[in-house]
Amino acid sequence: AQYEGEMMRDKREGKGKLSLPSGTVYEGEFKQNFCHGEGIQFWTNGKKRYEGQWVKGCWHGKGKEFCFDGSLRYEGEFNENCYDGEGIKFWKKRFCTLKDSRGCWVAEVWCGEKEYEGQWRMGKMHGEGKKFWIDGILRYKGQFKEGLLDGEATEWASCWLNAMKCYEGQWRKGRWHGKGKTFWRNGAVKFE
């Protein structure tokens, strides 16, 4: 590894730049040889991988994670390199064609919209949150537990770039479970 920057008692301390043999680079603050404080980690192609707070070499606190192509992947809170706390995860940016359930062309959009916005715990959706279709339309809103809907939540179906409510009620491990209502396309209650 190659280091340029401030030192104290033969340890990286203060501001500096660390280049690793893998090609990954870190620029920012150091404490007791660790990446610690505010800093930026770069992919081998020179684009940002992570920008934000660090504690003892880990992404910890508020930060932003980026894809290899430079598009934003996640913005929010981290705990030891995991999404943890409030945060927004984004769909990977790409051009895509949307089709309905019959396979008919509906629209072409530039994806990069929110995929999930809400609470996280140890890298999984956990707590109150909203999940979105790739076109940015709301898909689920409610309680998540270890990455799955669990508790009270509402599901919307994406239909011709519009959202329509299809289920509202209780969930368990990602499935409808317990009391709830299903809806017709016109919004009338189908089953309760």
C-alpha positions in Angstrom: 0.0 0.0 0.0 1.2 3.6 -0.7 0.3 6.4 1.6 0.7 10.2 1.2 -0.4 12.4 4.1 -0.1 13.4 7.7 1.5 11.1 10.3 1.8 11.0 14.0 4.1 8.5 15.9 4.6 6.4 12.8 0.8 6.1 12.2 -1.5 7.6 9.6 -3.2 10.4 11.5 -5.1 13.4 10.0 -5.7 13.9 6.2 -4.2 11.6 3.6 -4.5 9.4 0.6 -4.1 5.6 0.7 -3.7 3.6 -2.5 -4.0 -0.2 -2.3 -2.4 -2.7 -4.6 -5.9 -3.7 -5.8 -6.3 -0.2 -7.3 -8.8 1.0 -4.7 -8.0 4.4 -3.3 -9.1 6.2 -0.1 -8.8 9.9 0.4 -9.8 11.5 3.7 -9.2 11.5 7.4 -7.3 8.9 9.4 -7.0 8.1 13.0 -4.6 5.5 14.5 -3.9 4.1 11.0 -7.6 3.6 10.3 -9.8 5.4 7.7 -11.7 7.4 10.3 -13.8 10.5 9.9 -14.9 12.0 6.6 -13.6 10.2 3.5 -14.0 9.0 -0.1 -13.3 5.5 -1.4 -12.8 5.2 -5.2 -13.3 2.2 -7.5 -10.4 1.0 -9.6 -11.8 3.1 -12.6 -11.4 6.3 -10.5 -15.1 6.8 -9.9 -16.5 7.2 -6.3 -17.5 4.0 -4.5 -18.3 5.5 -1.1 -18.4 9.0 0.2 -19.2 9.8 3.9 -18.3 8.9 7.4 -15.9 6.2 8.5 -15.2 4.6 11.9 -12.1 2.3 12.3 -12.0 1.4 8.6 -15.7 0.8 8.1 -18.5 2.8 6.5 -20.3 4.1 9.6 -22.7 7.1 9.9 -24.1 9.1 7.0 -22.8 8.3 3.5 -23.4 7.5 -0.2 -22.6 4.3 -2.0 -22.1 4.4 -5.8 -22.2 1.7 -8.5 -19.1 1.0 -10.6 -20.5 3.2 -13.4 -20.7 6.2 -11.0 -24.5 6.2 -10.5 -25.9 6.5 -6.9 -26.8 3.2 -5.3 -27.7 4.1 -1.7 -27.8 7.3 0.4 -28.4 7.2 4.1 -27.0 5.7 7.3 -24.5 2.9 7.6 -23.3 0.7 10.5 -20.1 -1.3 10.0 -20.4 -1.3 6.1 -24.2 -2.3 6.2 -27.2 -0.1 5.5 -28.6 0.6 9.0 -31.0 3.4 10.0 -32.8 5.7 7.5 -31.8 5.4 3.8 -32.8 5.3 0.2 -31.7 2.5 -2.2 -31.8 3.3 -6.0 -32.4 1.0 -9.0 -29.3 0.7 -11.1 -29.4 3.3 -13.9 -30.2 1.8 -17.3 -32.5 2.3 -20.2 -35.4 -0.2 -20.1 -38.6 -1.0 -21.8 -41.7 -1.6 -19.7 -44.3 -4.1 -20.7 -47.6 -5.0 -19.1 -48.7 -8.5 -17.9 -49.6 -9.5 -21.5 -46.1 -8.6 -22.8 -47.3 -5.5 -24.6 -45.0 -2.5 -24.8 -46.0 0.3 -22.4 -43.2 2.8 -22.2 -39.4 3.2 -22.2 -37.8 5.0 -19.3 -34.4 5.8 -18.0 -34.3 3.9 -14.7 -32.4 5.2 -11.7 -35.5 5.9 -9.5 -35.8 5.0 -5.9 -36.1 1.2 -5.2 -36.7 1.5 -1.5 -36.9 4.4 1.0 -37.2 3.8 4.7 -35.6 2.0 7.6 -32.8 -0.6 7.5 -31.2 -3.0 9.9 -27.9 -4.8 9.2 -28.3 -4.4 5.4 -31.9 -5.5 5.2 -35.2 -3.5 4.9 -36.5 -3.4 8.5 -39.1 -1.1 10.0 -41.3 1.4 8.1 -40.6 1.8 4.4 -41.8 2.2 0.9 -40.7 0.0 -2.1 -41.1 1.2 -5.7 -41.6 -0.3 -9.1 -38.6 0.3 -11.5 -40.6 3.2 -13.2 -40.8 5.0 -9.8 -44.4 4.2 -9.0 -45.1 3.1 -5.4 -45.4 -0.7 -5.0 -45.5 -1.3 -1.2 -45.8 0.9 1.9 -45.7 -0.5 5.4 -43.7 -2.6 7.8 -40.7 -4.7 6.8 -38.8 -7.3 8.8 -35.5 -8.7 7.8 -36.1 -7.7 4.1 -39.7 -8.9 3.8 -43.1 -7.2 4.4 -44.2 -8.2 7.9 -47.0 -6.4 9.7 -49.4 -3.8 8.3 -48.8 -2.8 4.6 -50.4 -1.9 1.4 -49.6 -3.2 -2.1 -50.1 -1.4 -5.4 -50.1 -2.9 -8.8 -48.4 -0.9 -11.7 -50.9 -0.6 -14.6 -50.0 1.5 -17.6 -47.7 3.8 -15.5 -50.4 4.3 -12.9 -50.7 2.7 -9.5 -53.8 1.0 -8.2 -54.3 -0.4 -4.8 -54.7 -4.2 -4.8 -54.2 -5.3 -1.2 -54.3 -3.6 2.2 -53.8 -5.5 5.5 -51.5 -7.8 7.4 -48.4 -9.5 6.0 -46.1 -12.2 7.4 -42.8 -13.1 5.8 -43.6 -11.3 2.5 -47.0 -12.8 2.0 -50.6 -11.7 2.7 -51.4 -13.1 6.2 -54.3 -12.3 8.5 -56.9 -9.6 8.1 -56.9 -7.6 4.9 -58.8 -6.3 1.8 -58.3 -6.9 -1.9 -59.5 -4.4 -4.5 -60.9 -4.4 -8.0 -59.3 -2.2 -10.7 -61.9 0.4 -10.1 -60.9 0.7 -6.4 -63.9 -1.1 -5.0 -63.3 -3.7 -2.3 -63.2 -7.1 -3.9 -62.7 -9.2 -0.7 -62.5 -8.4 3.0 
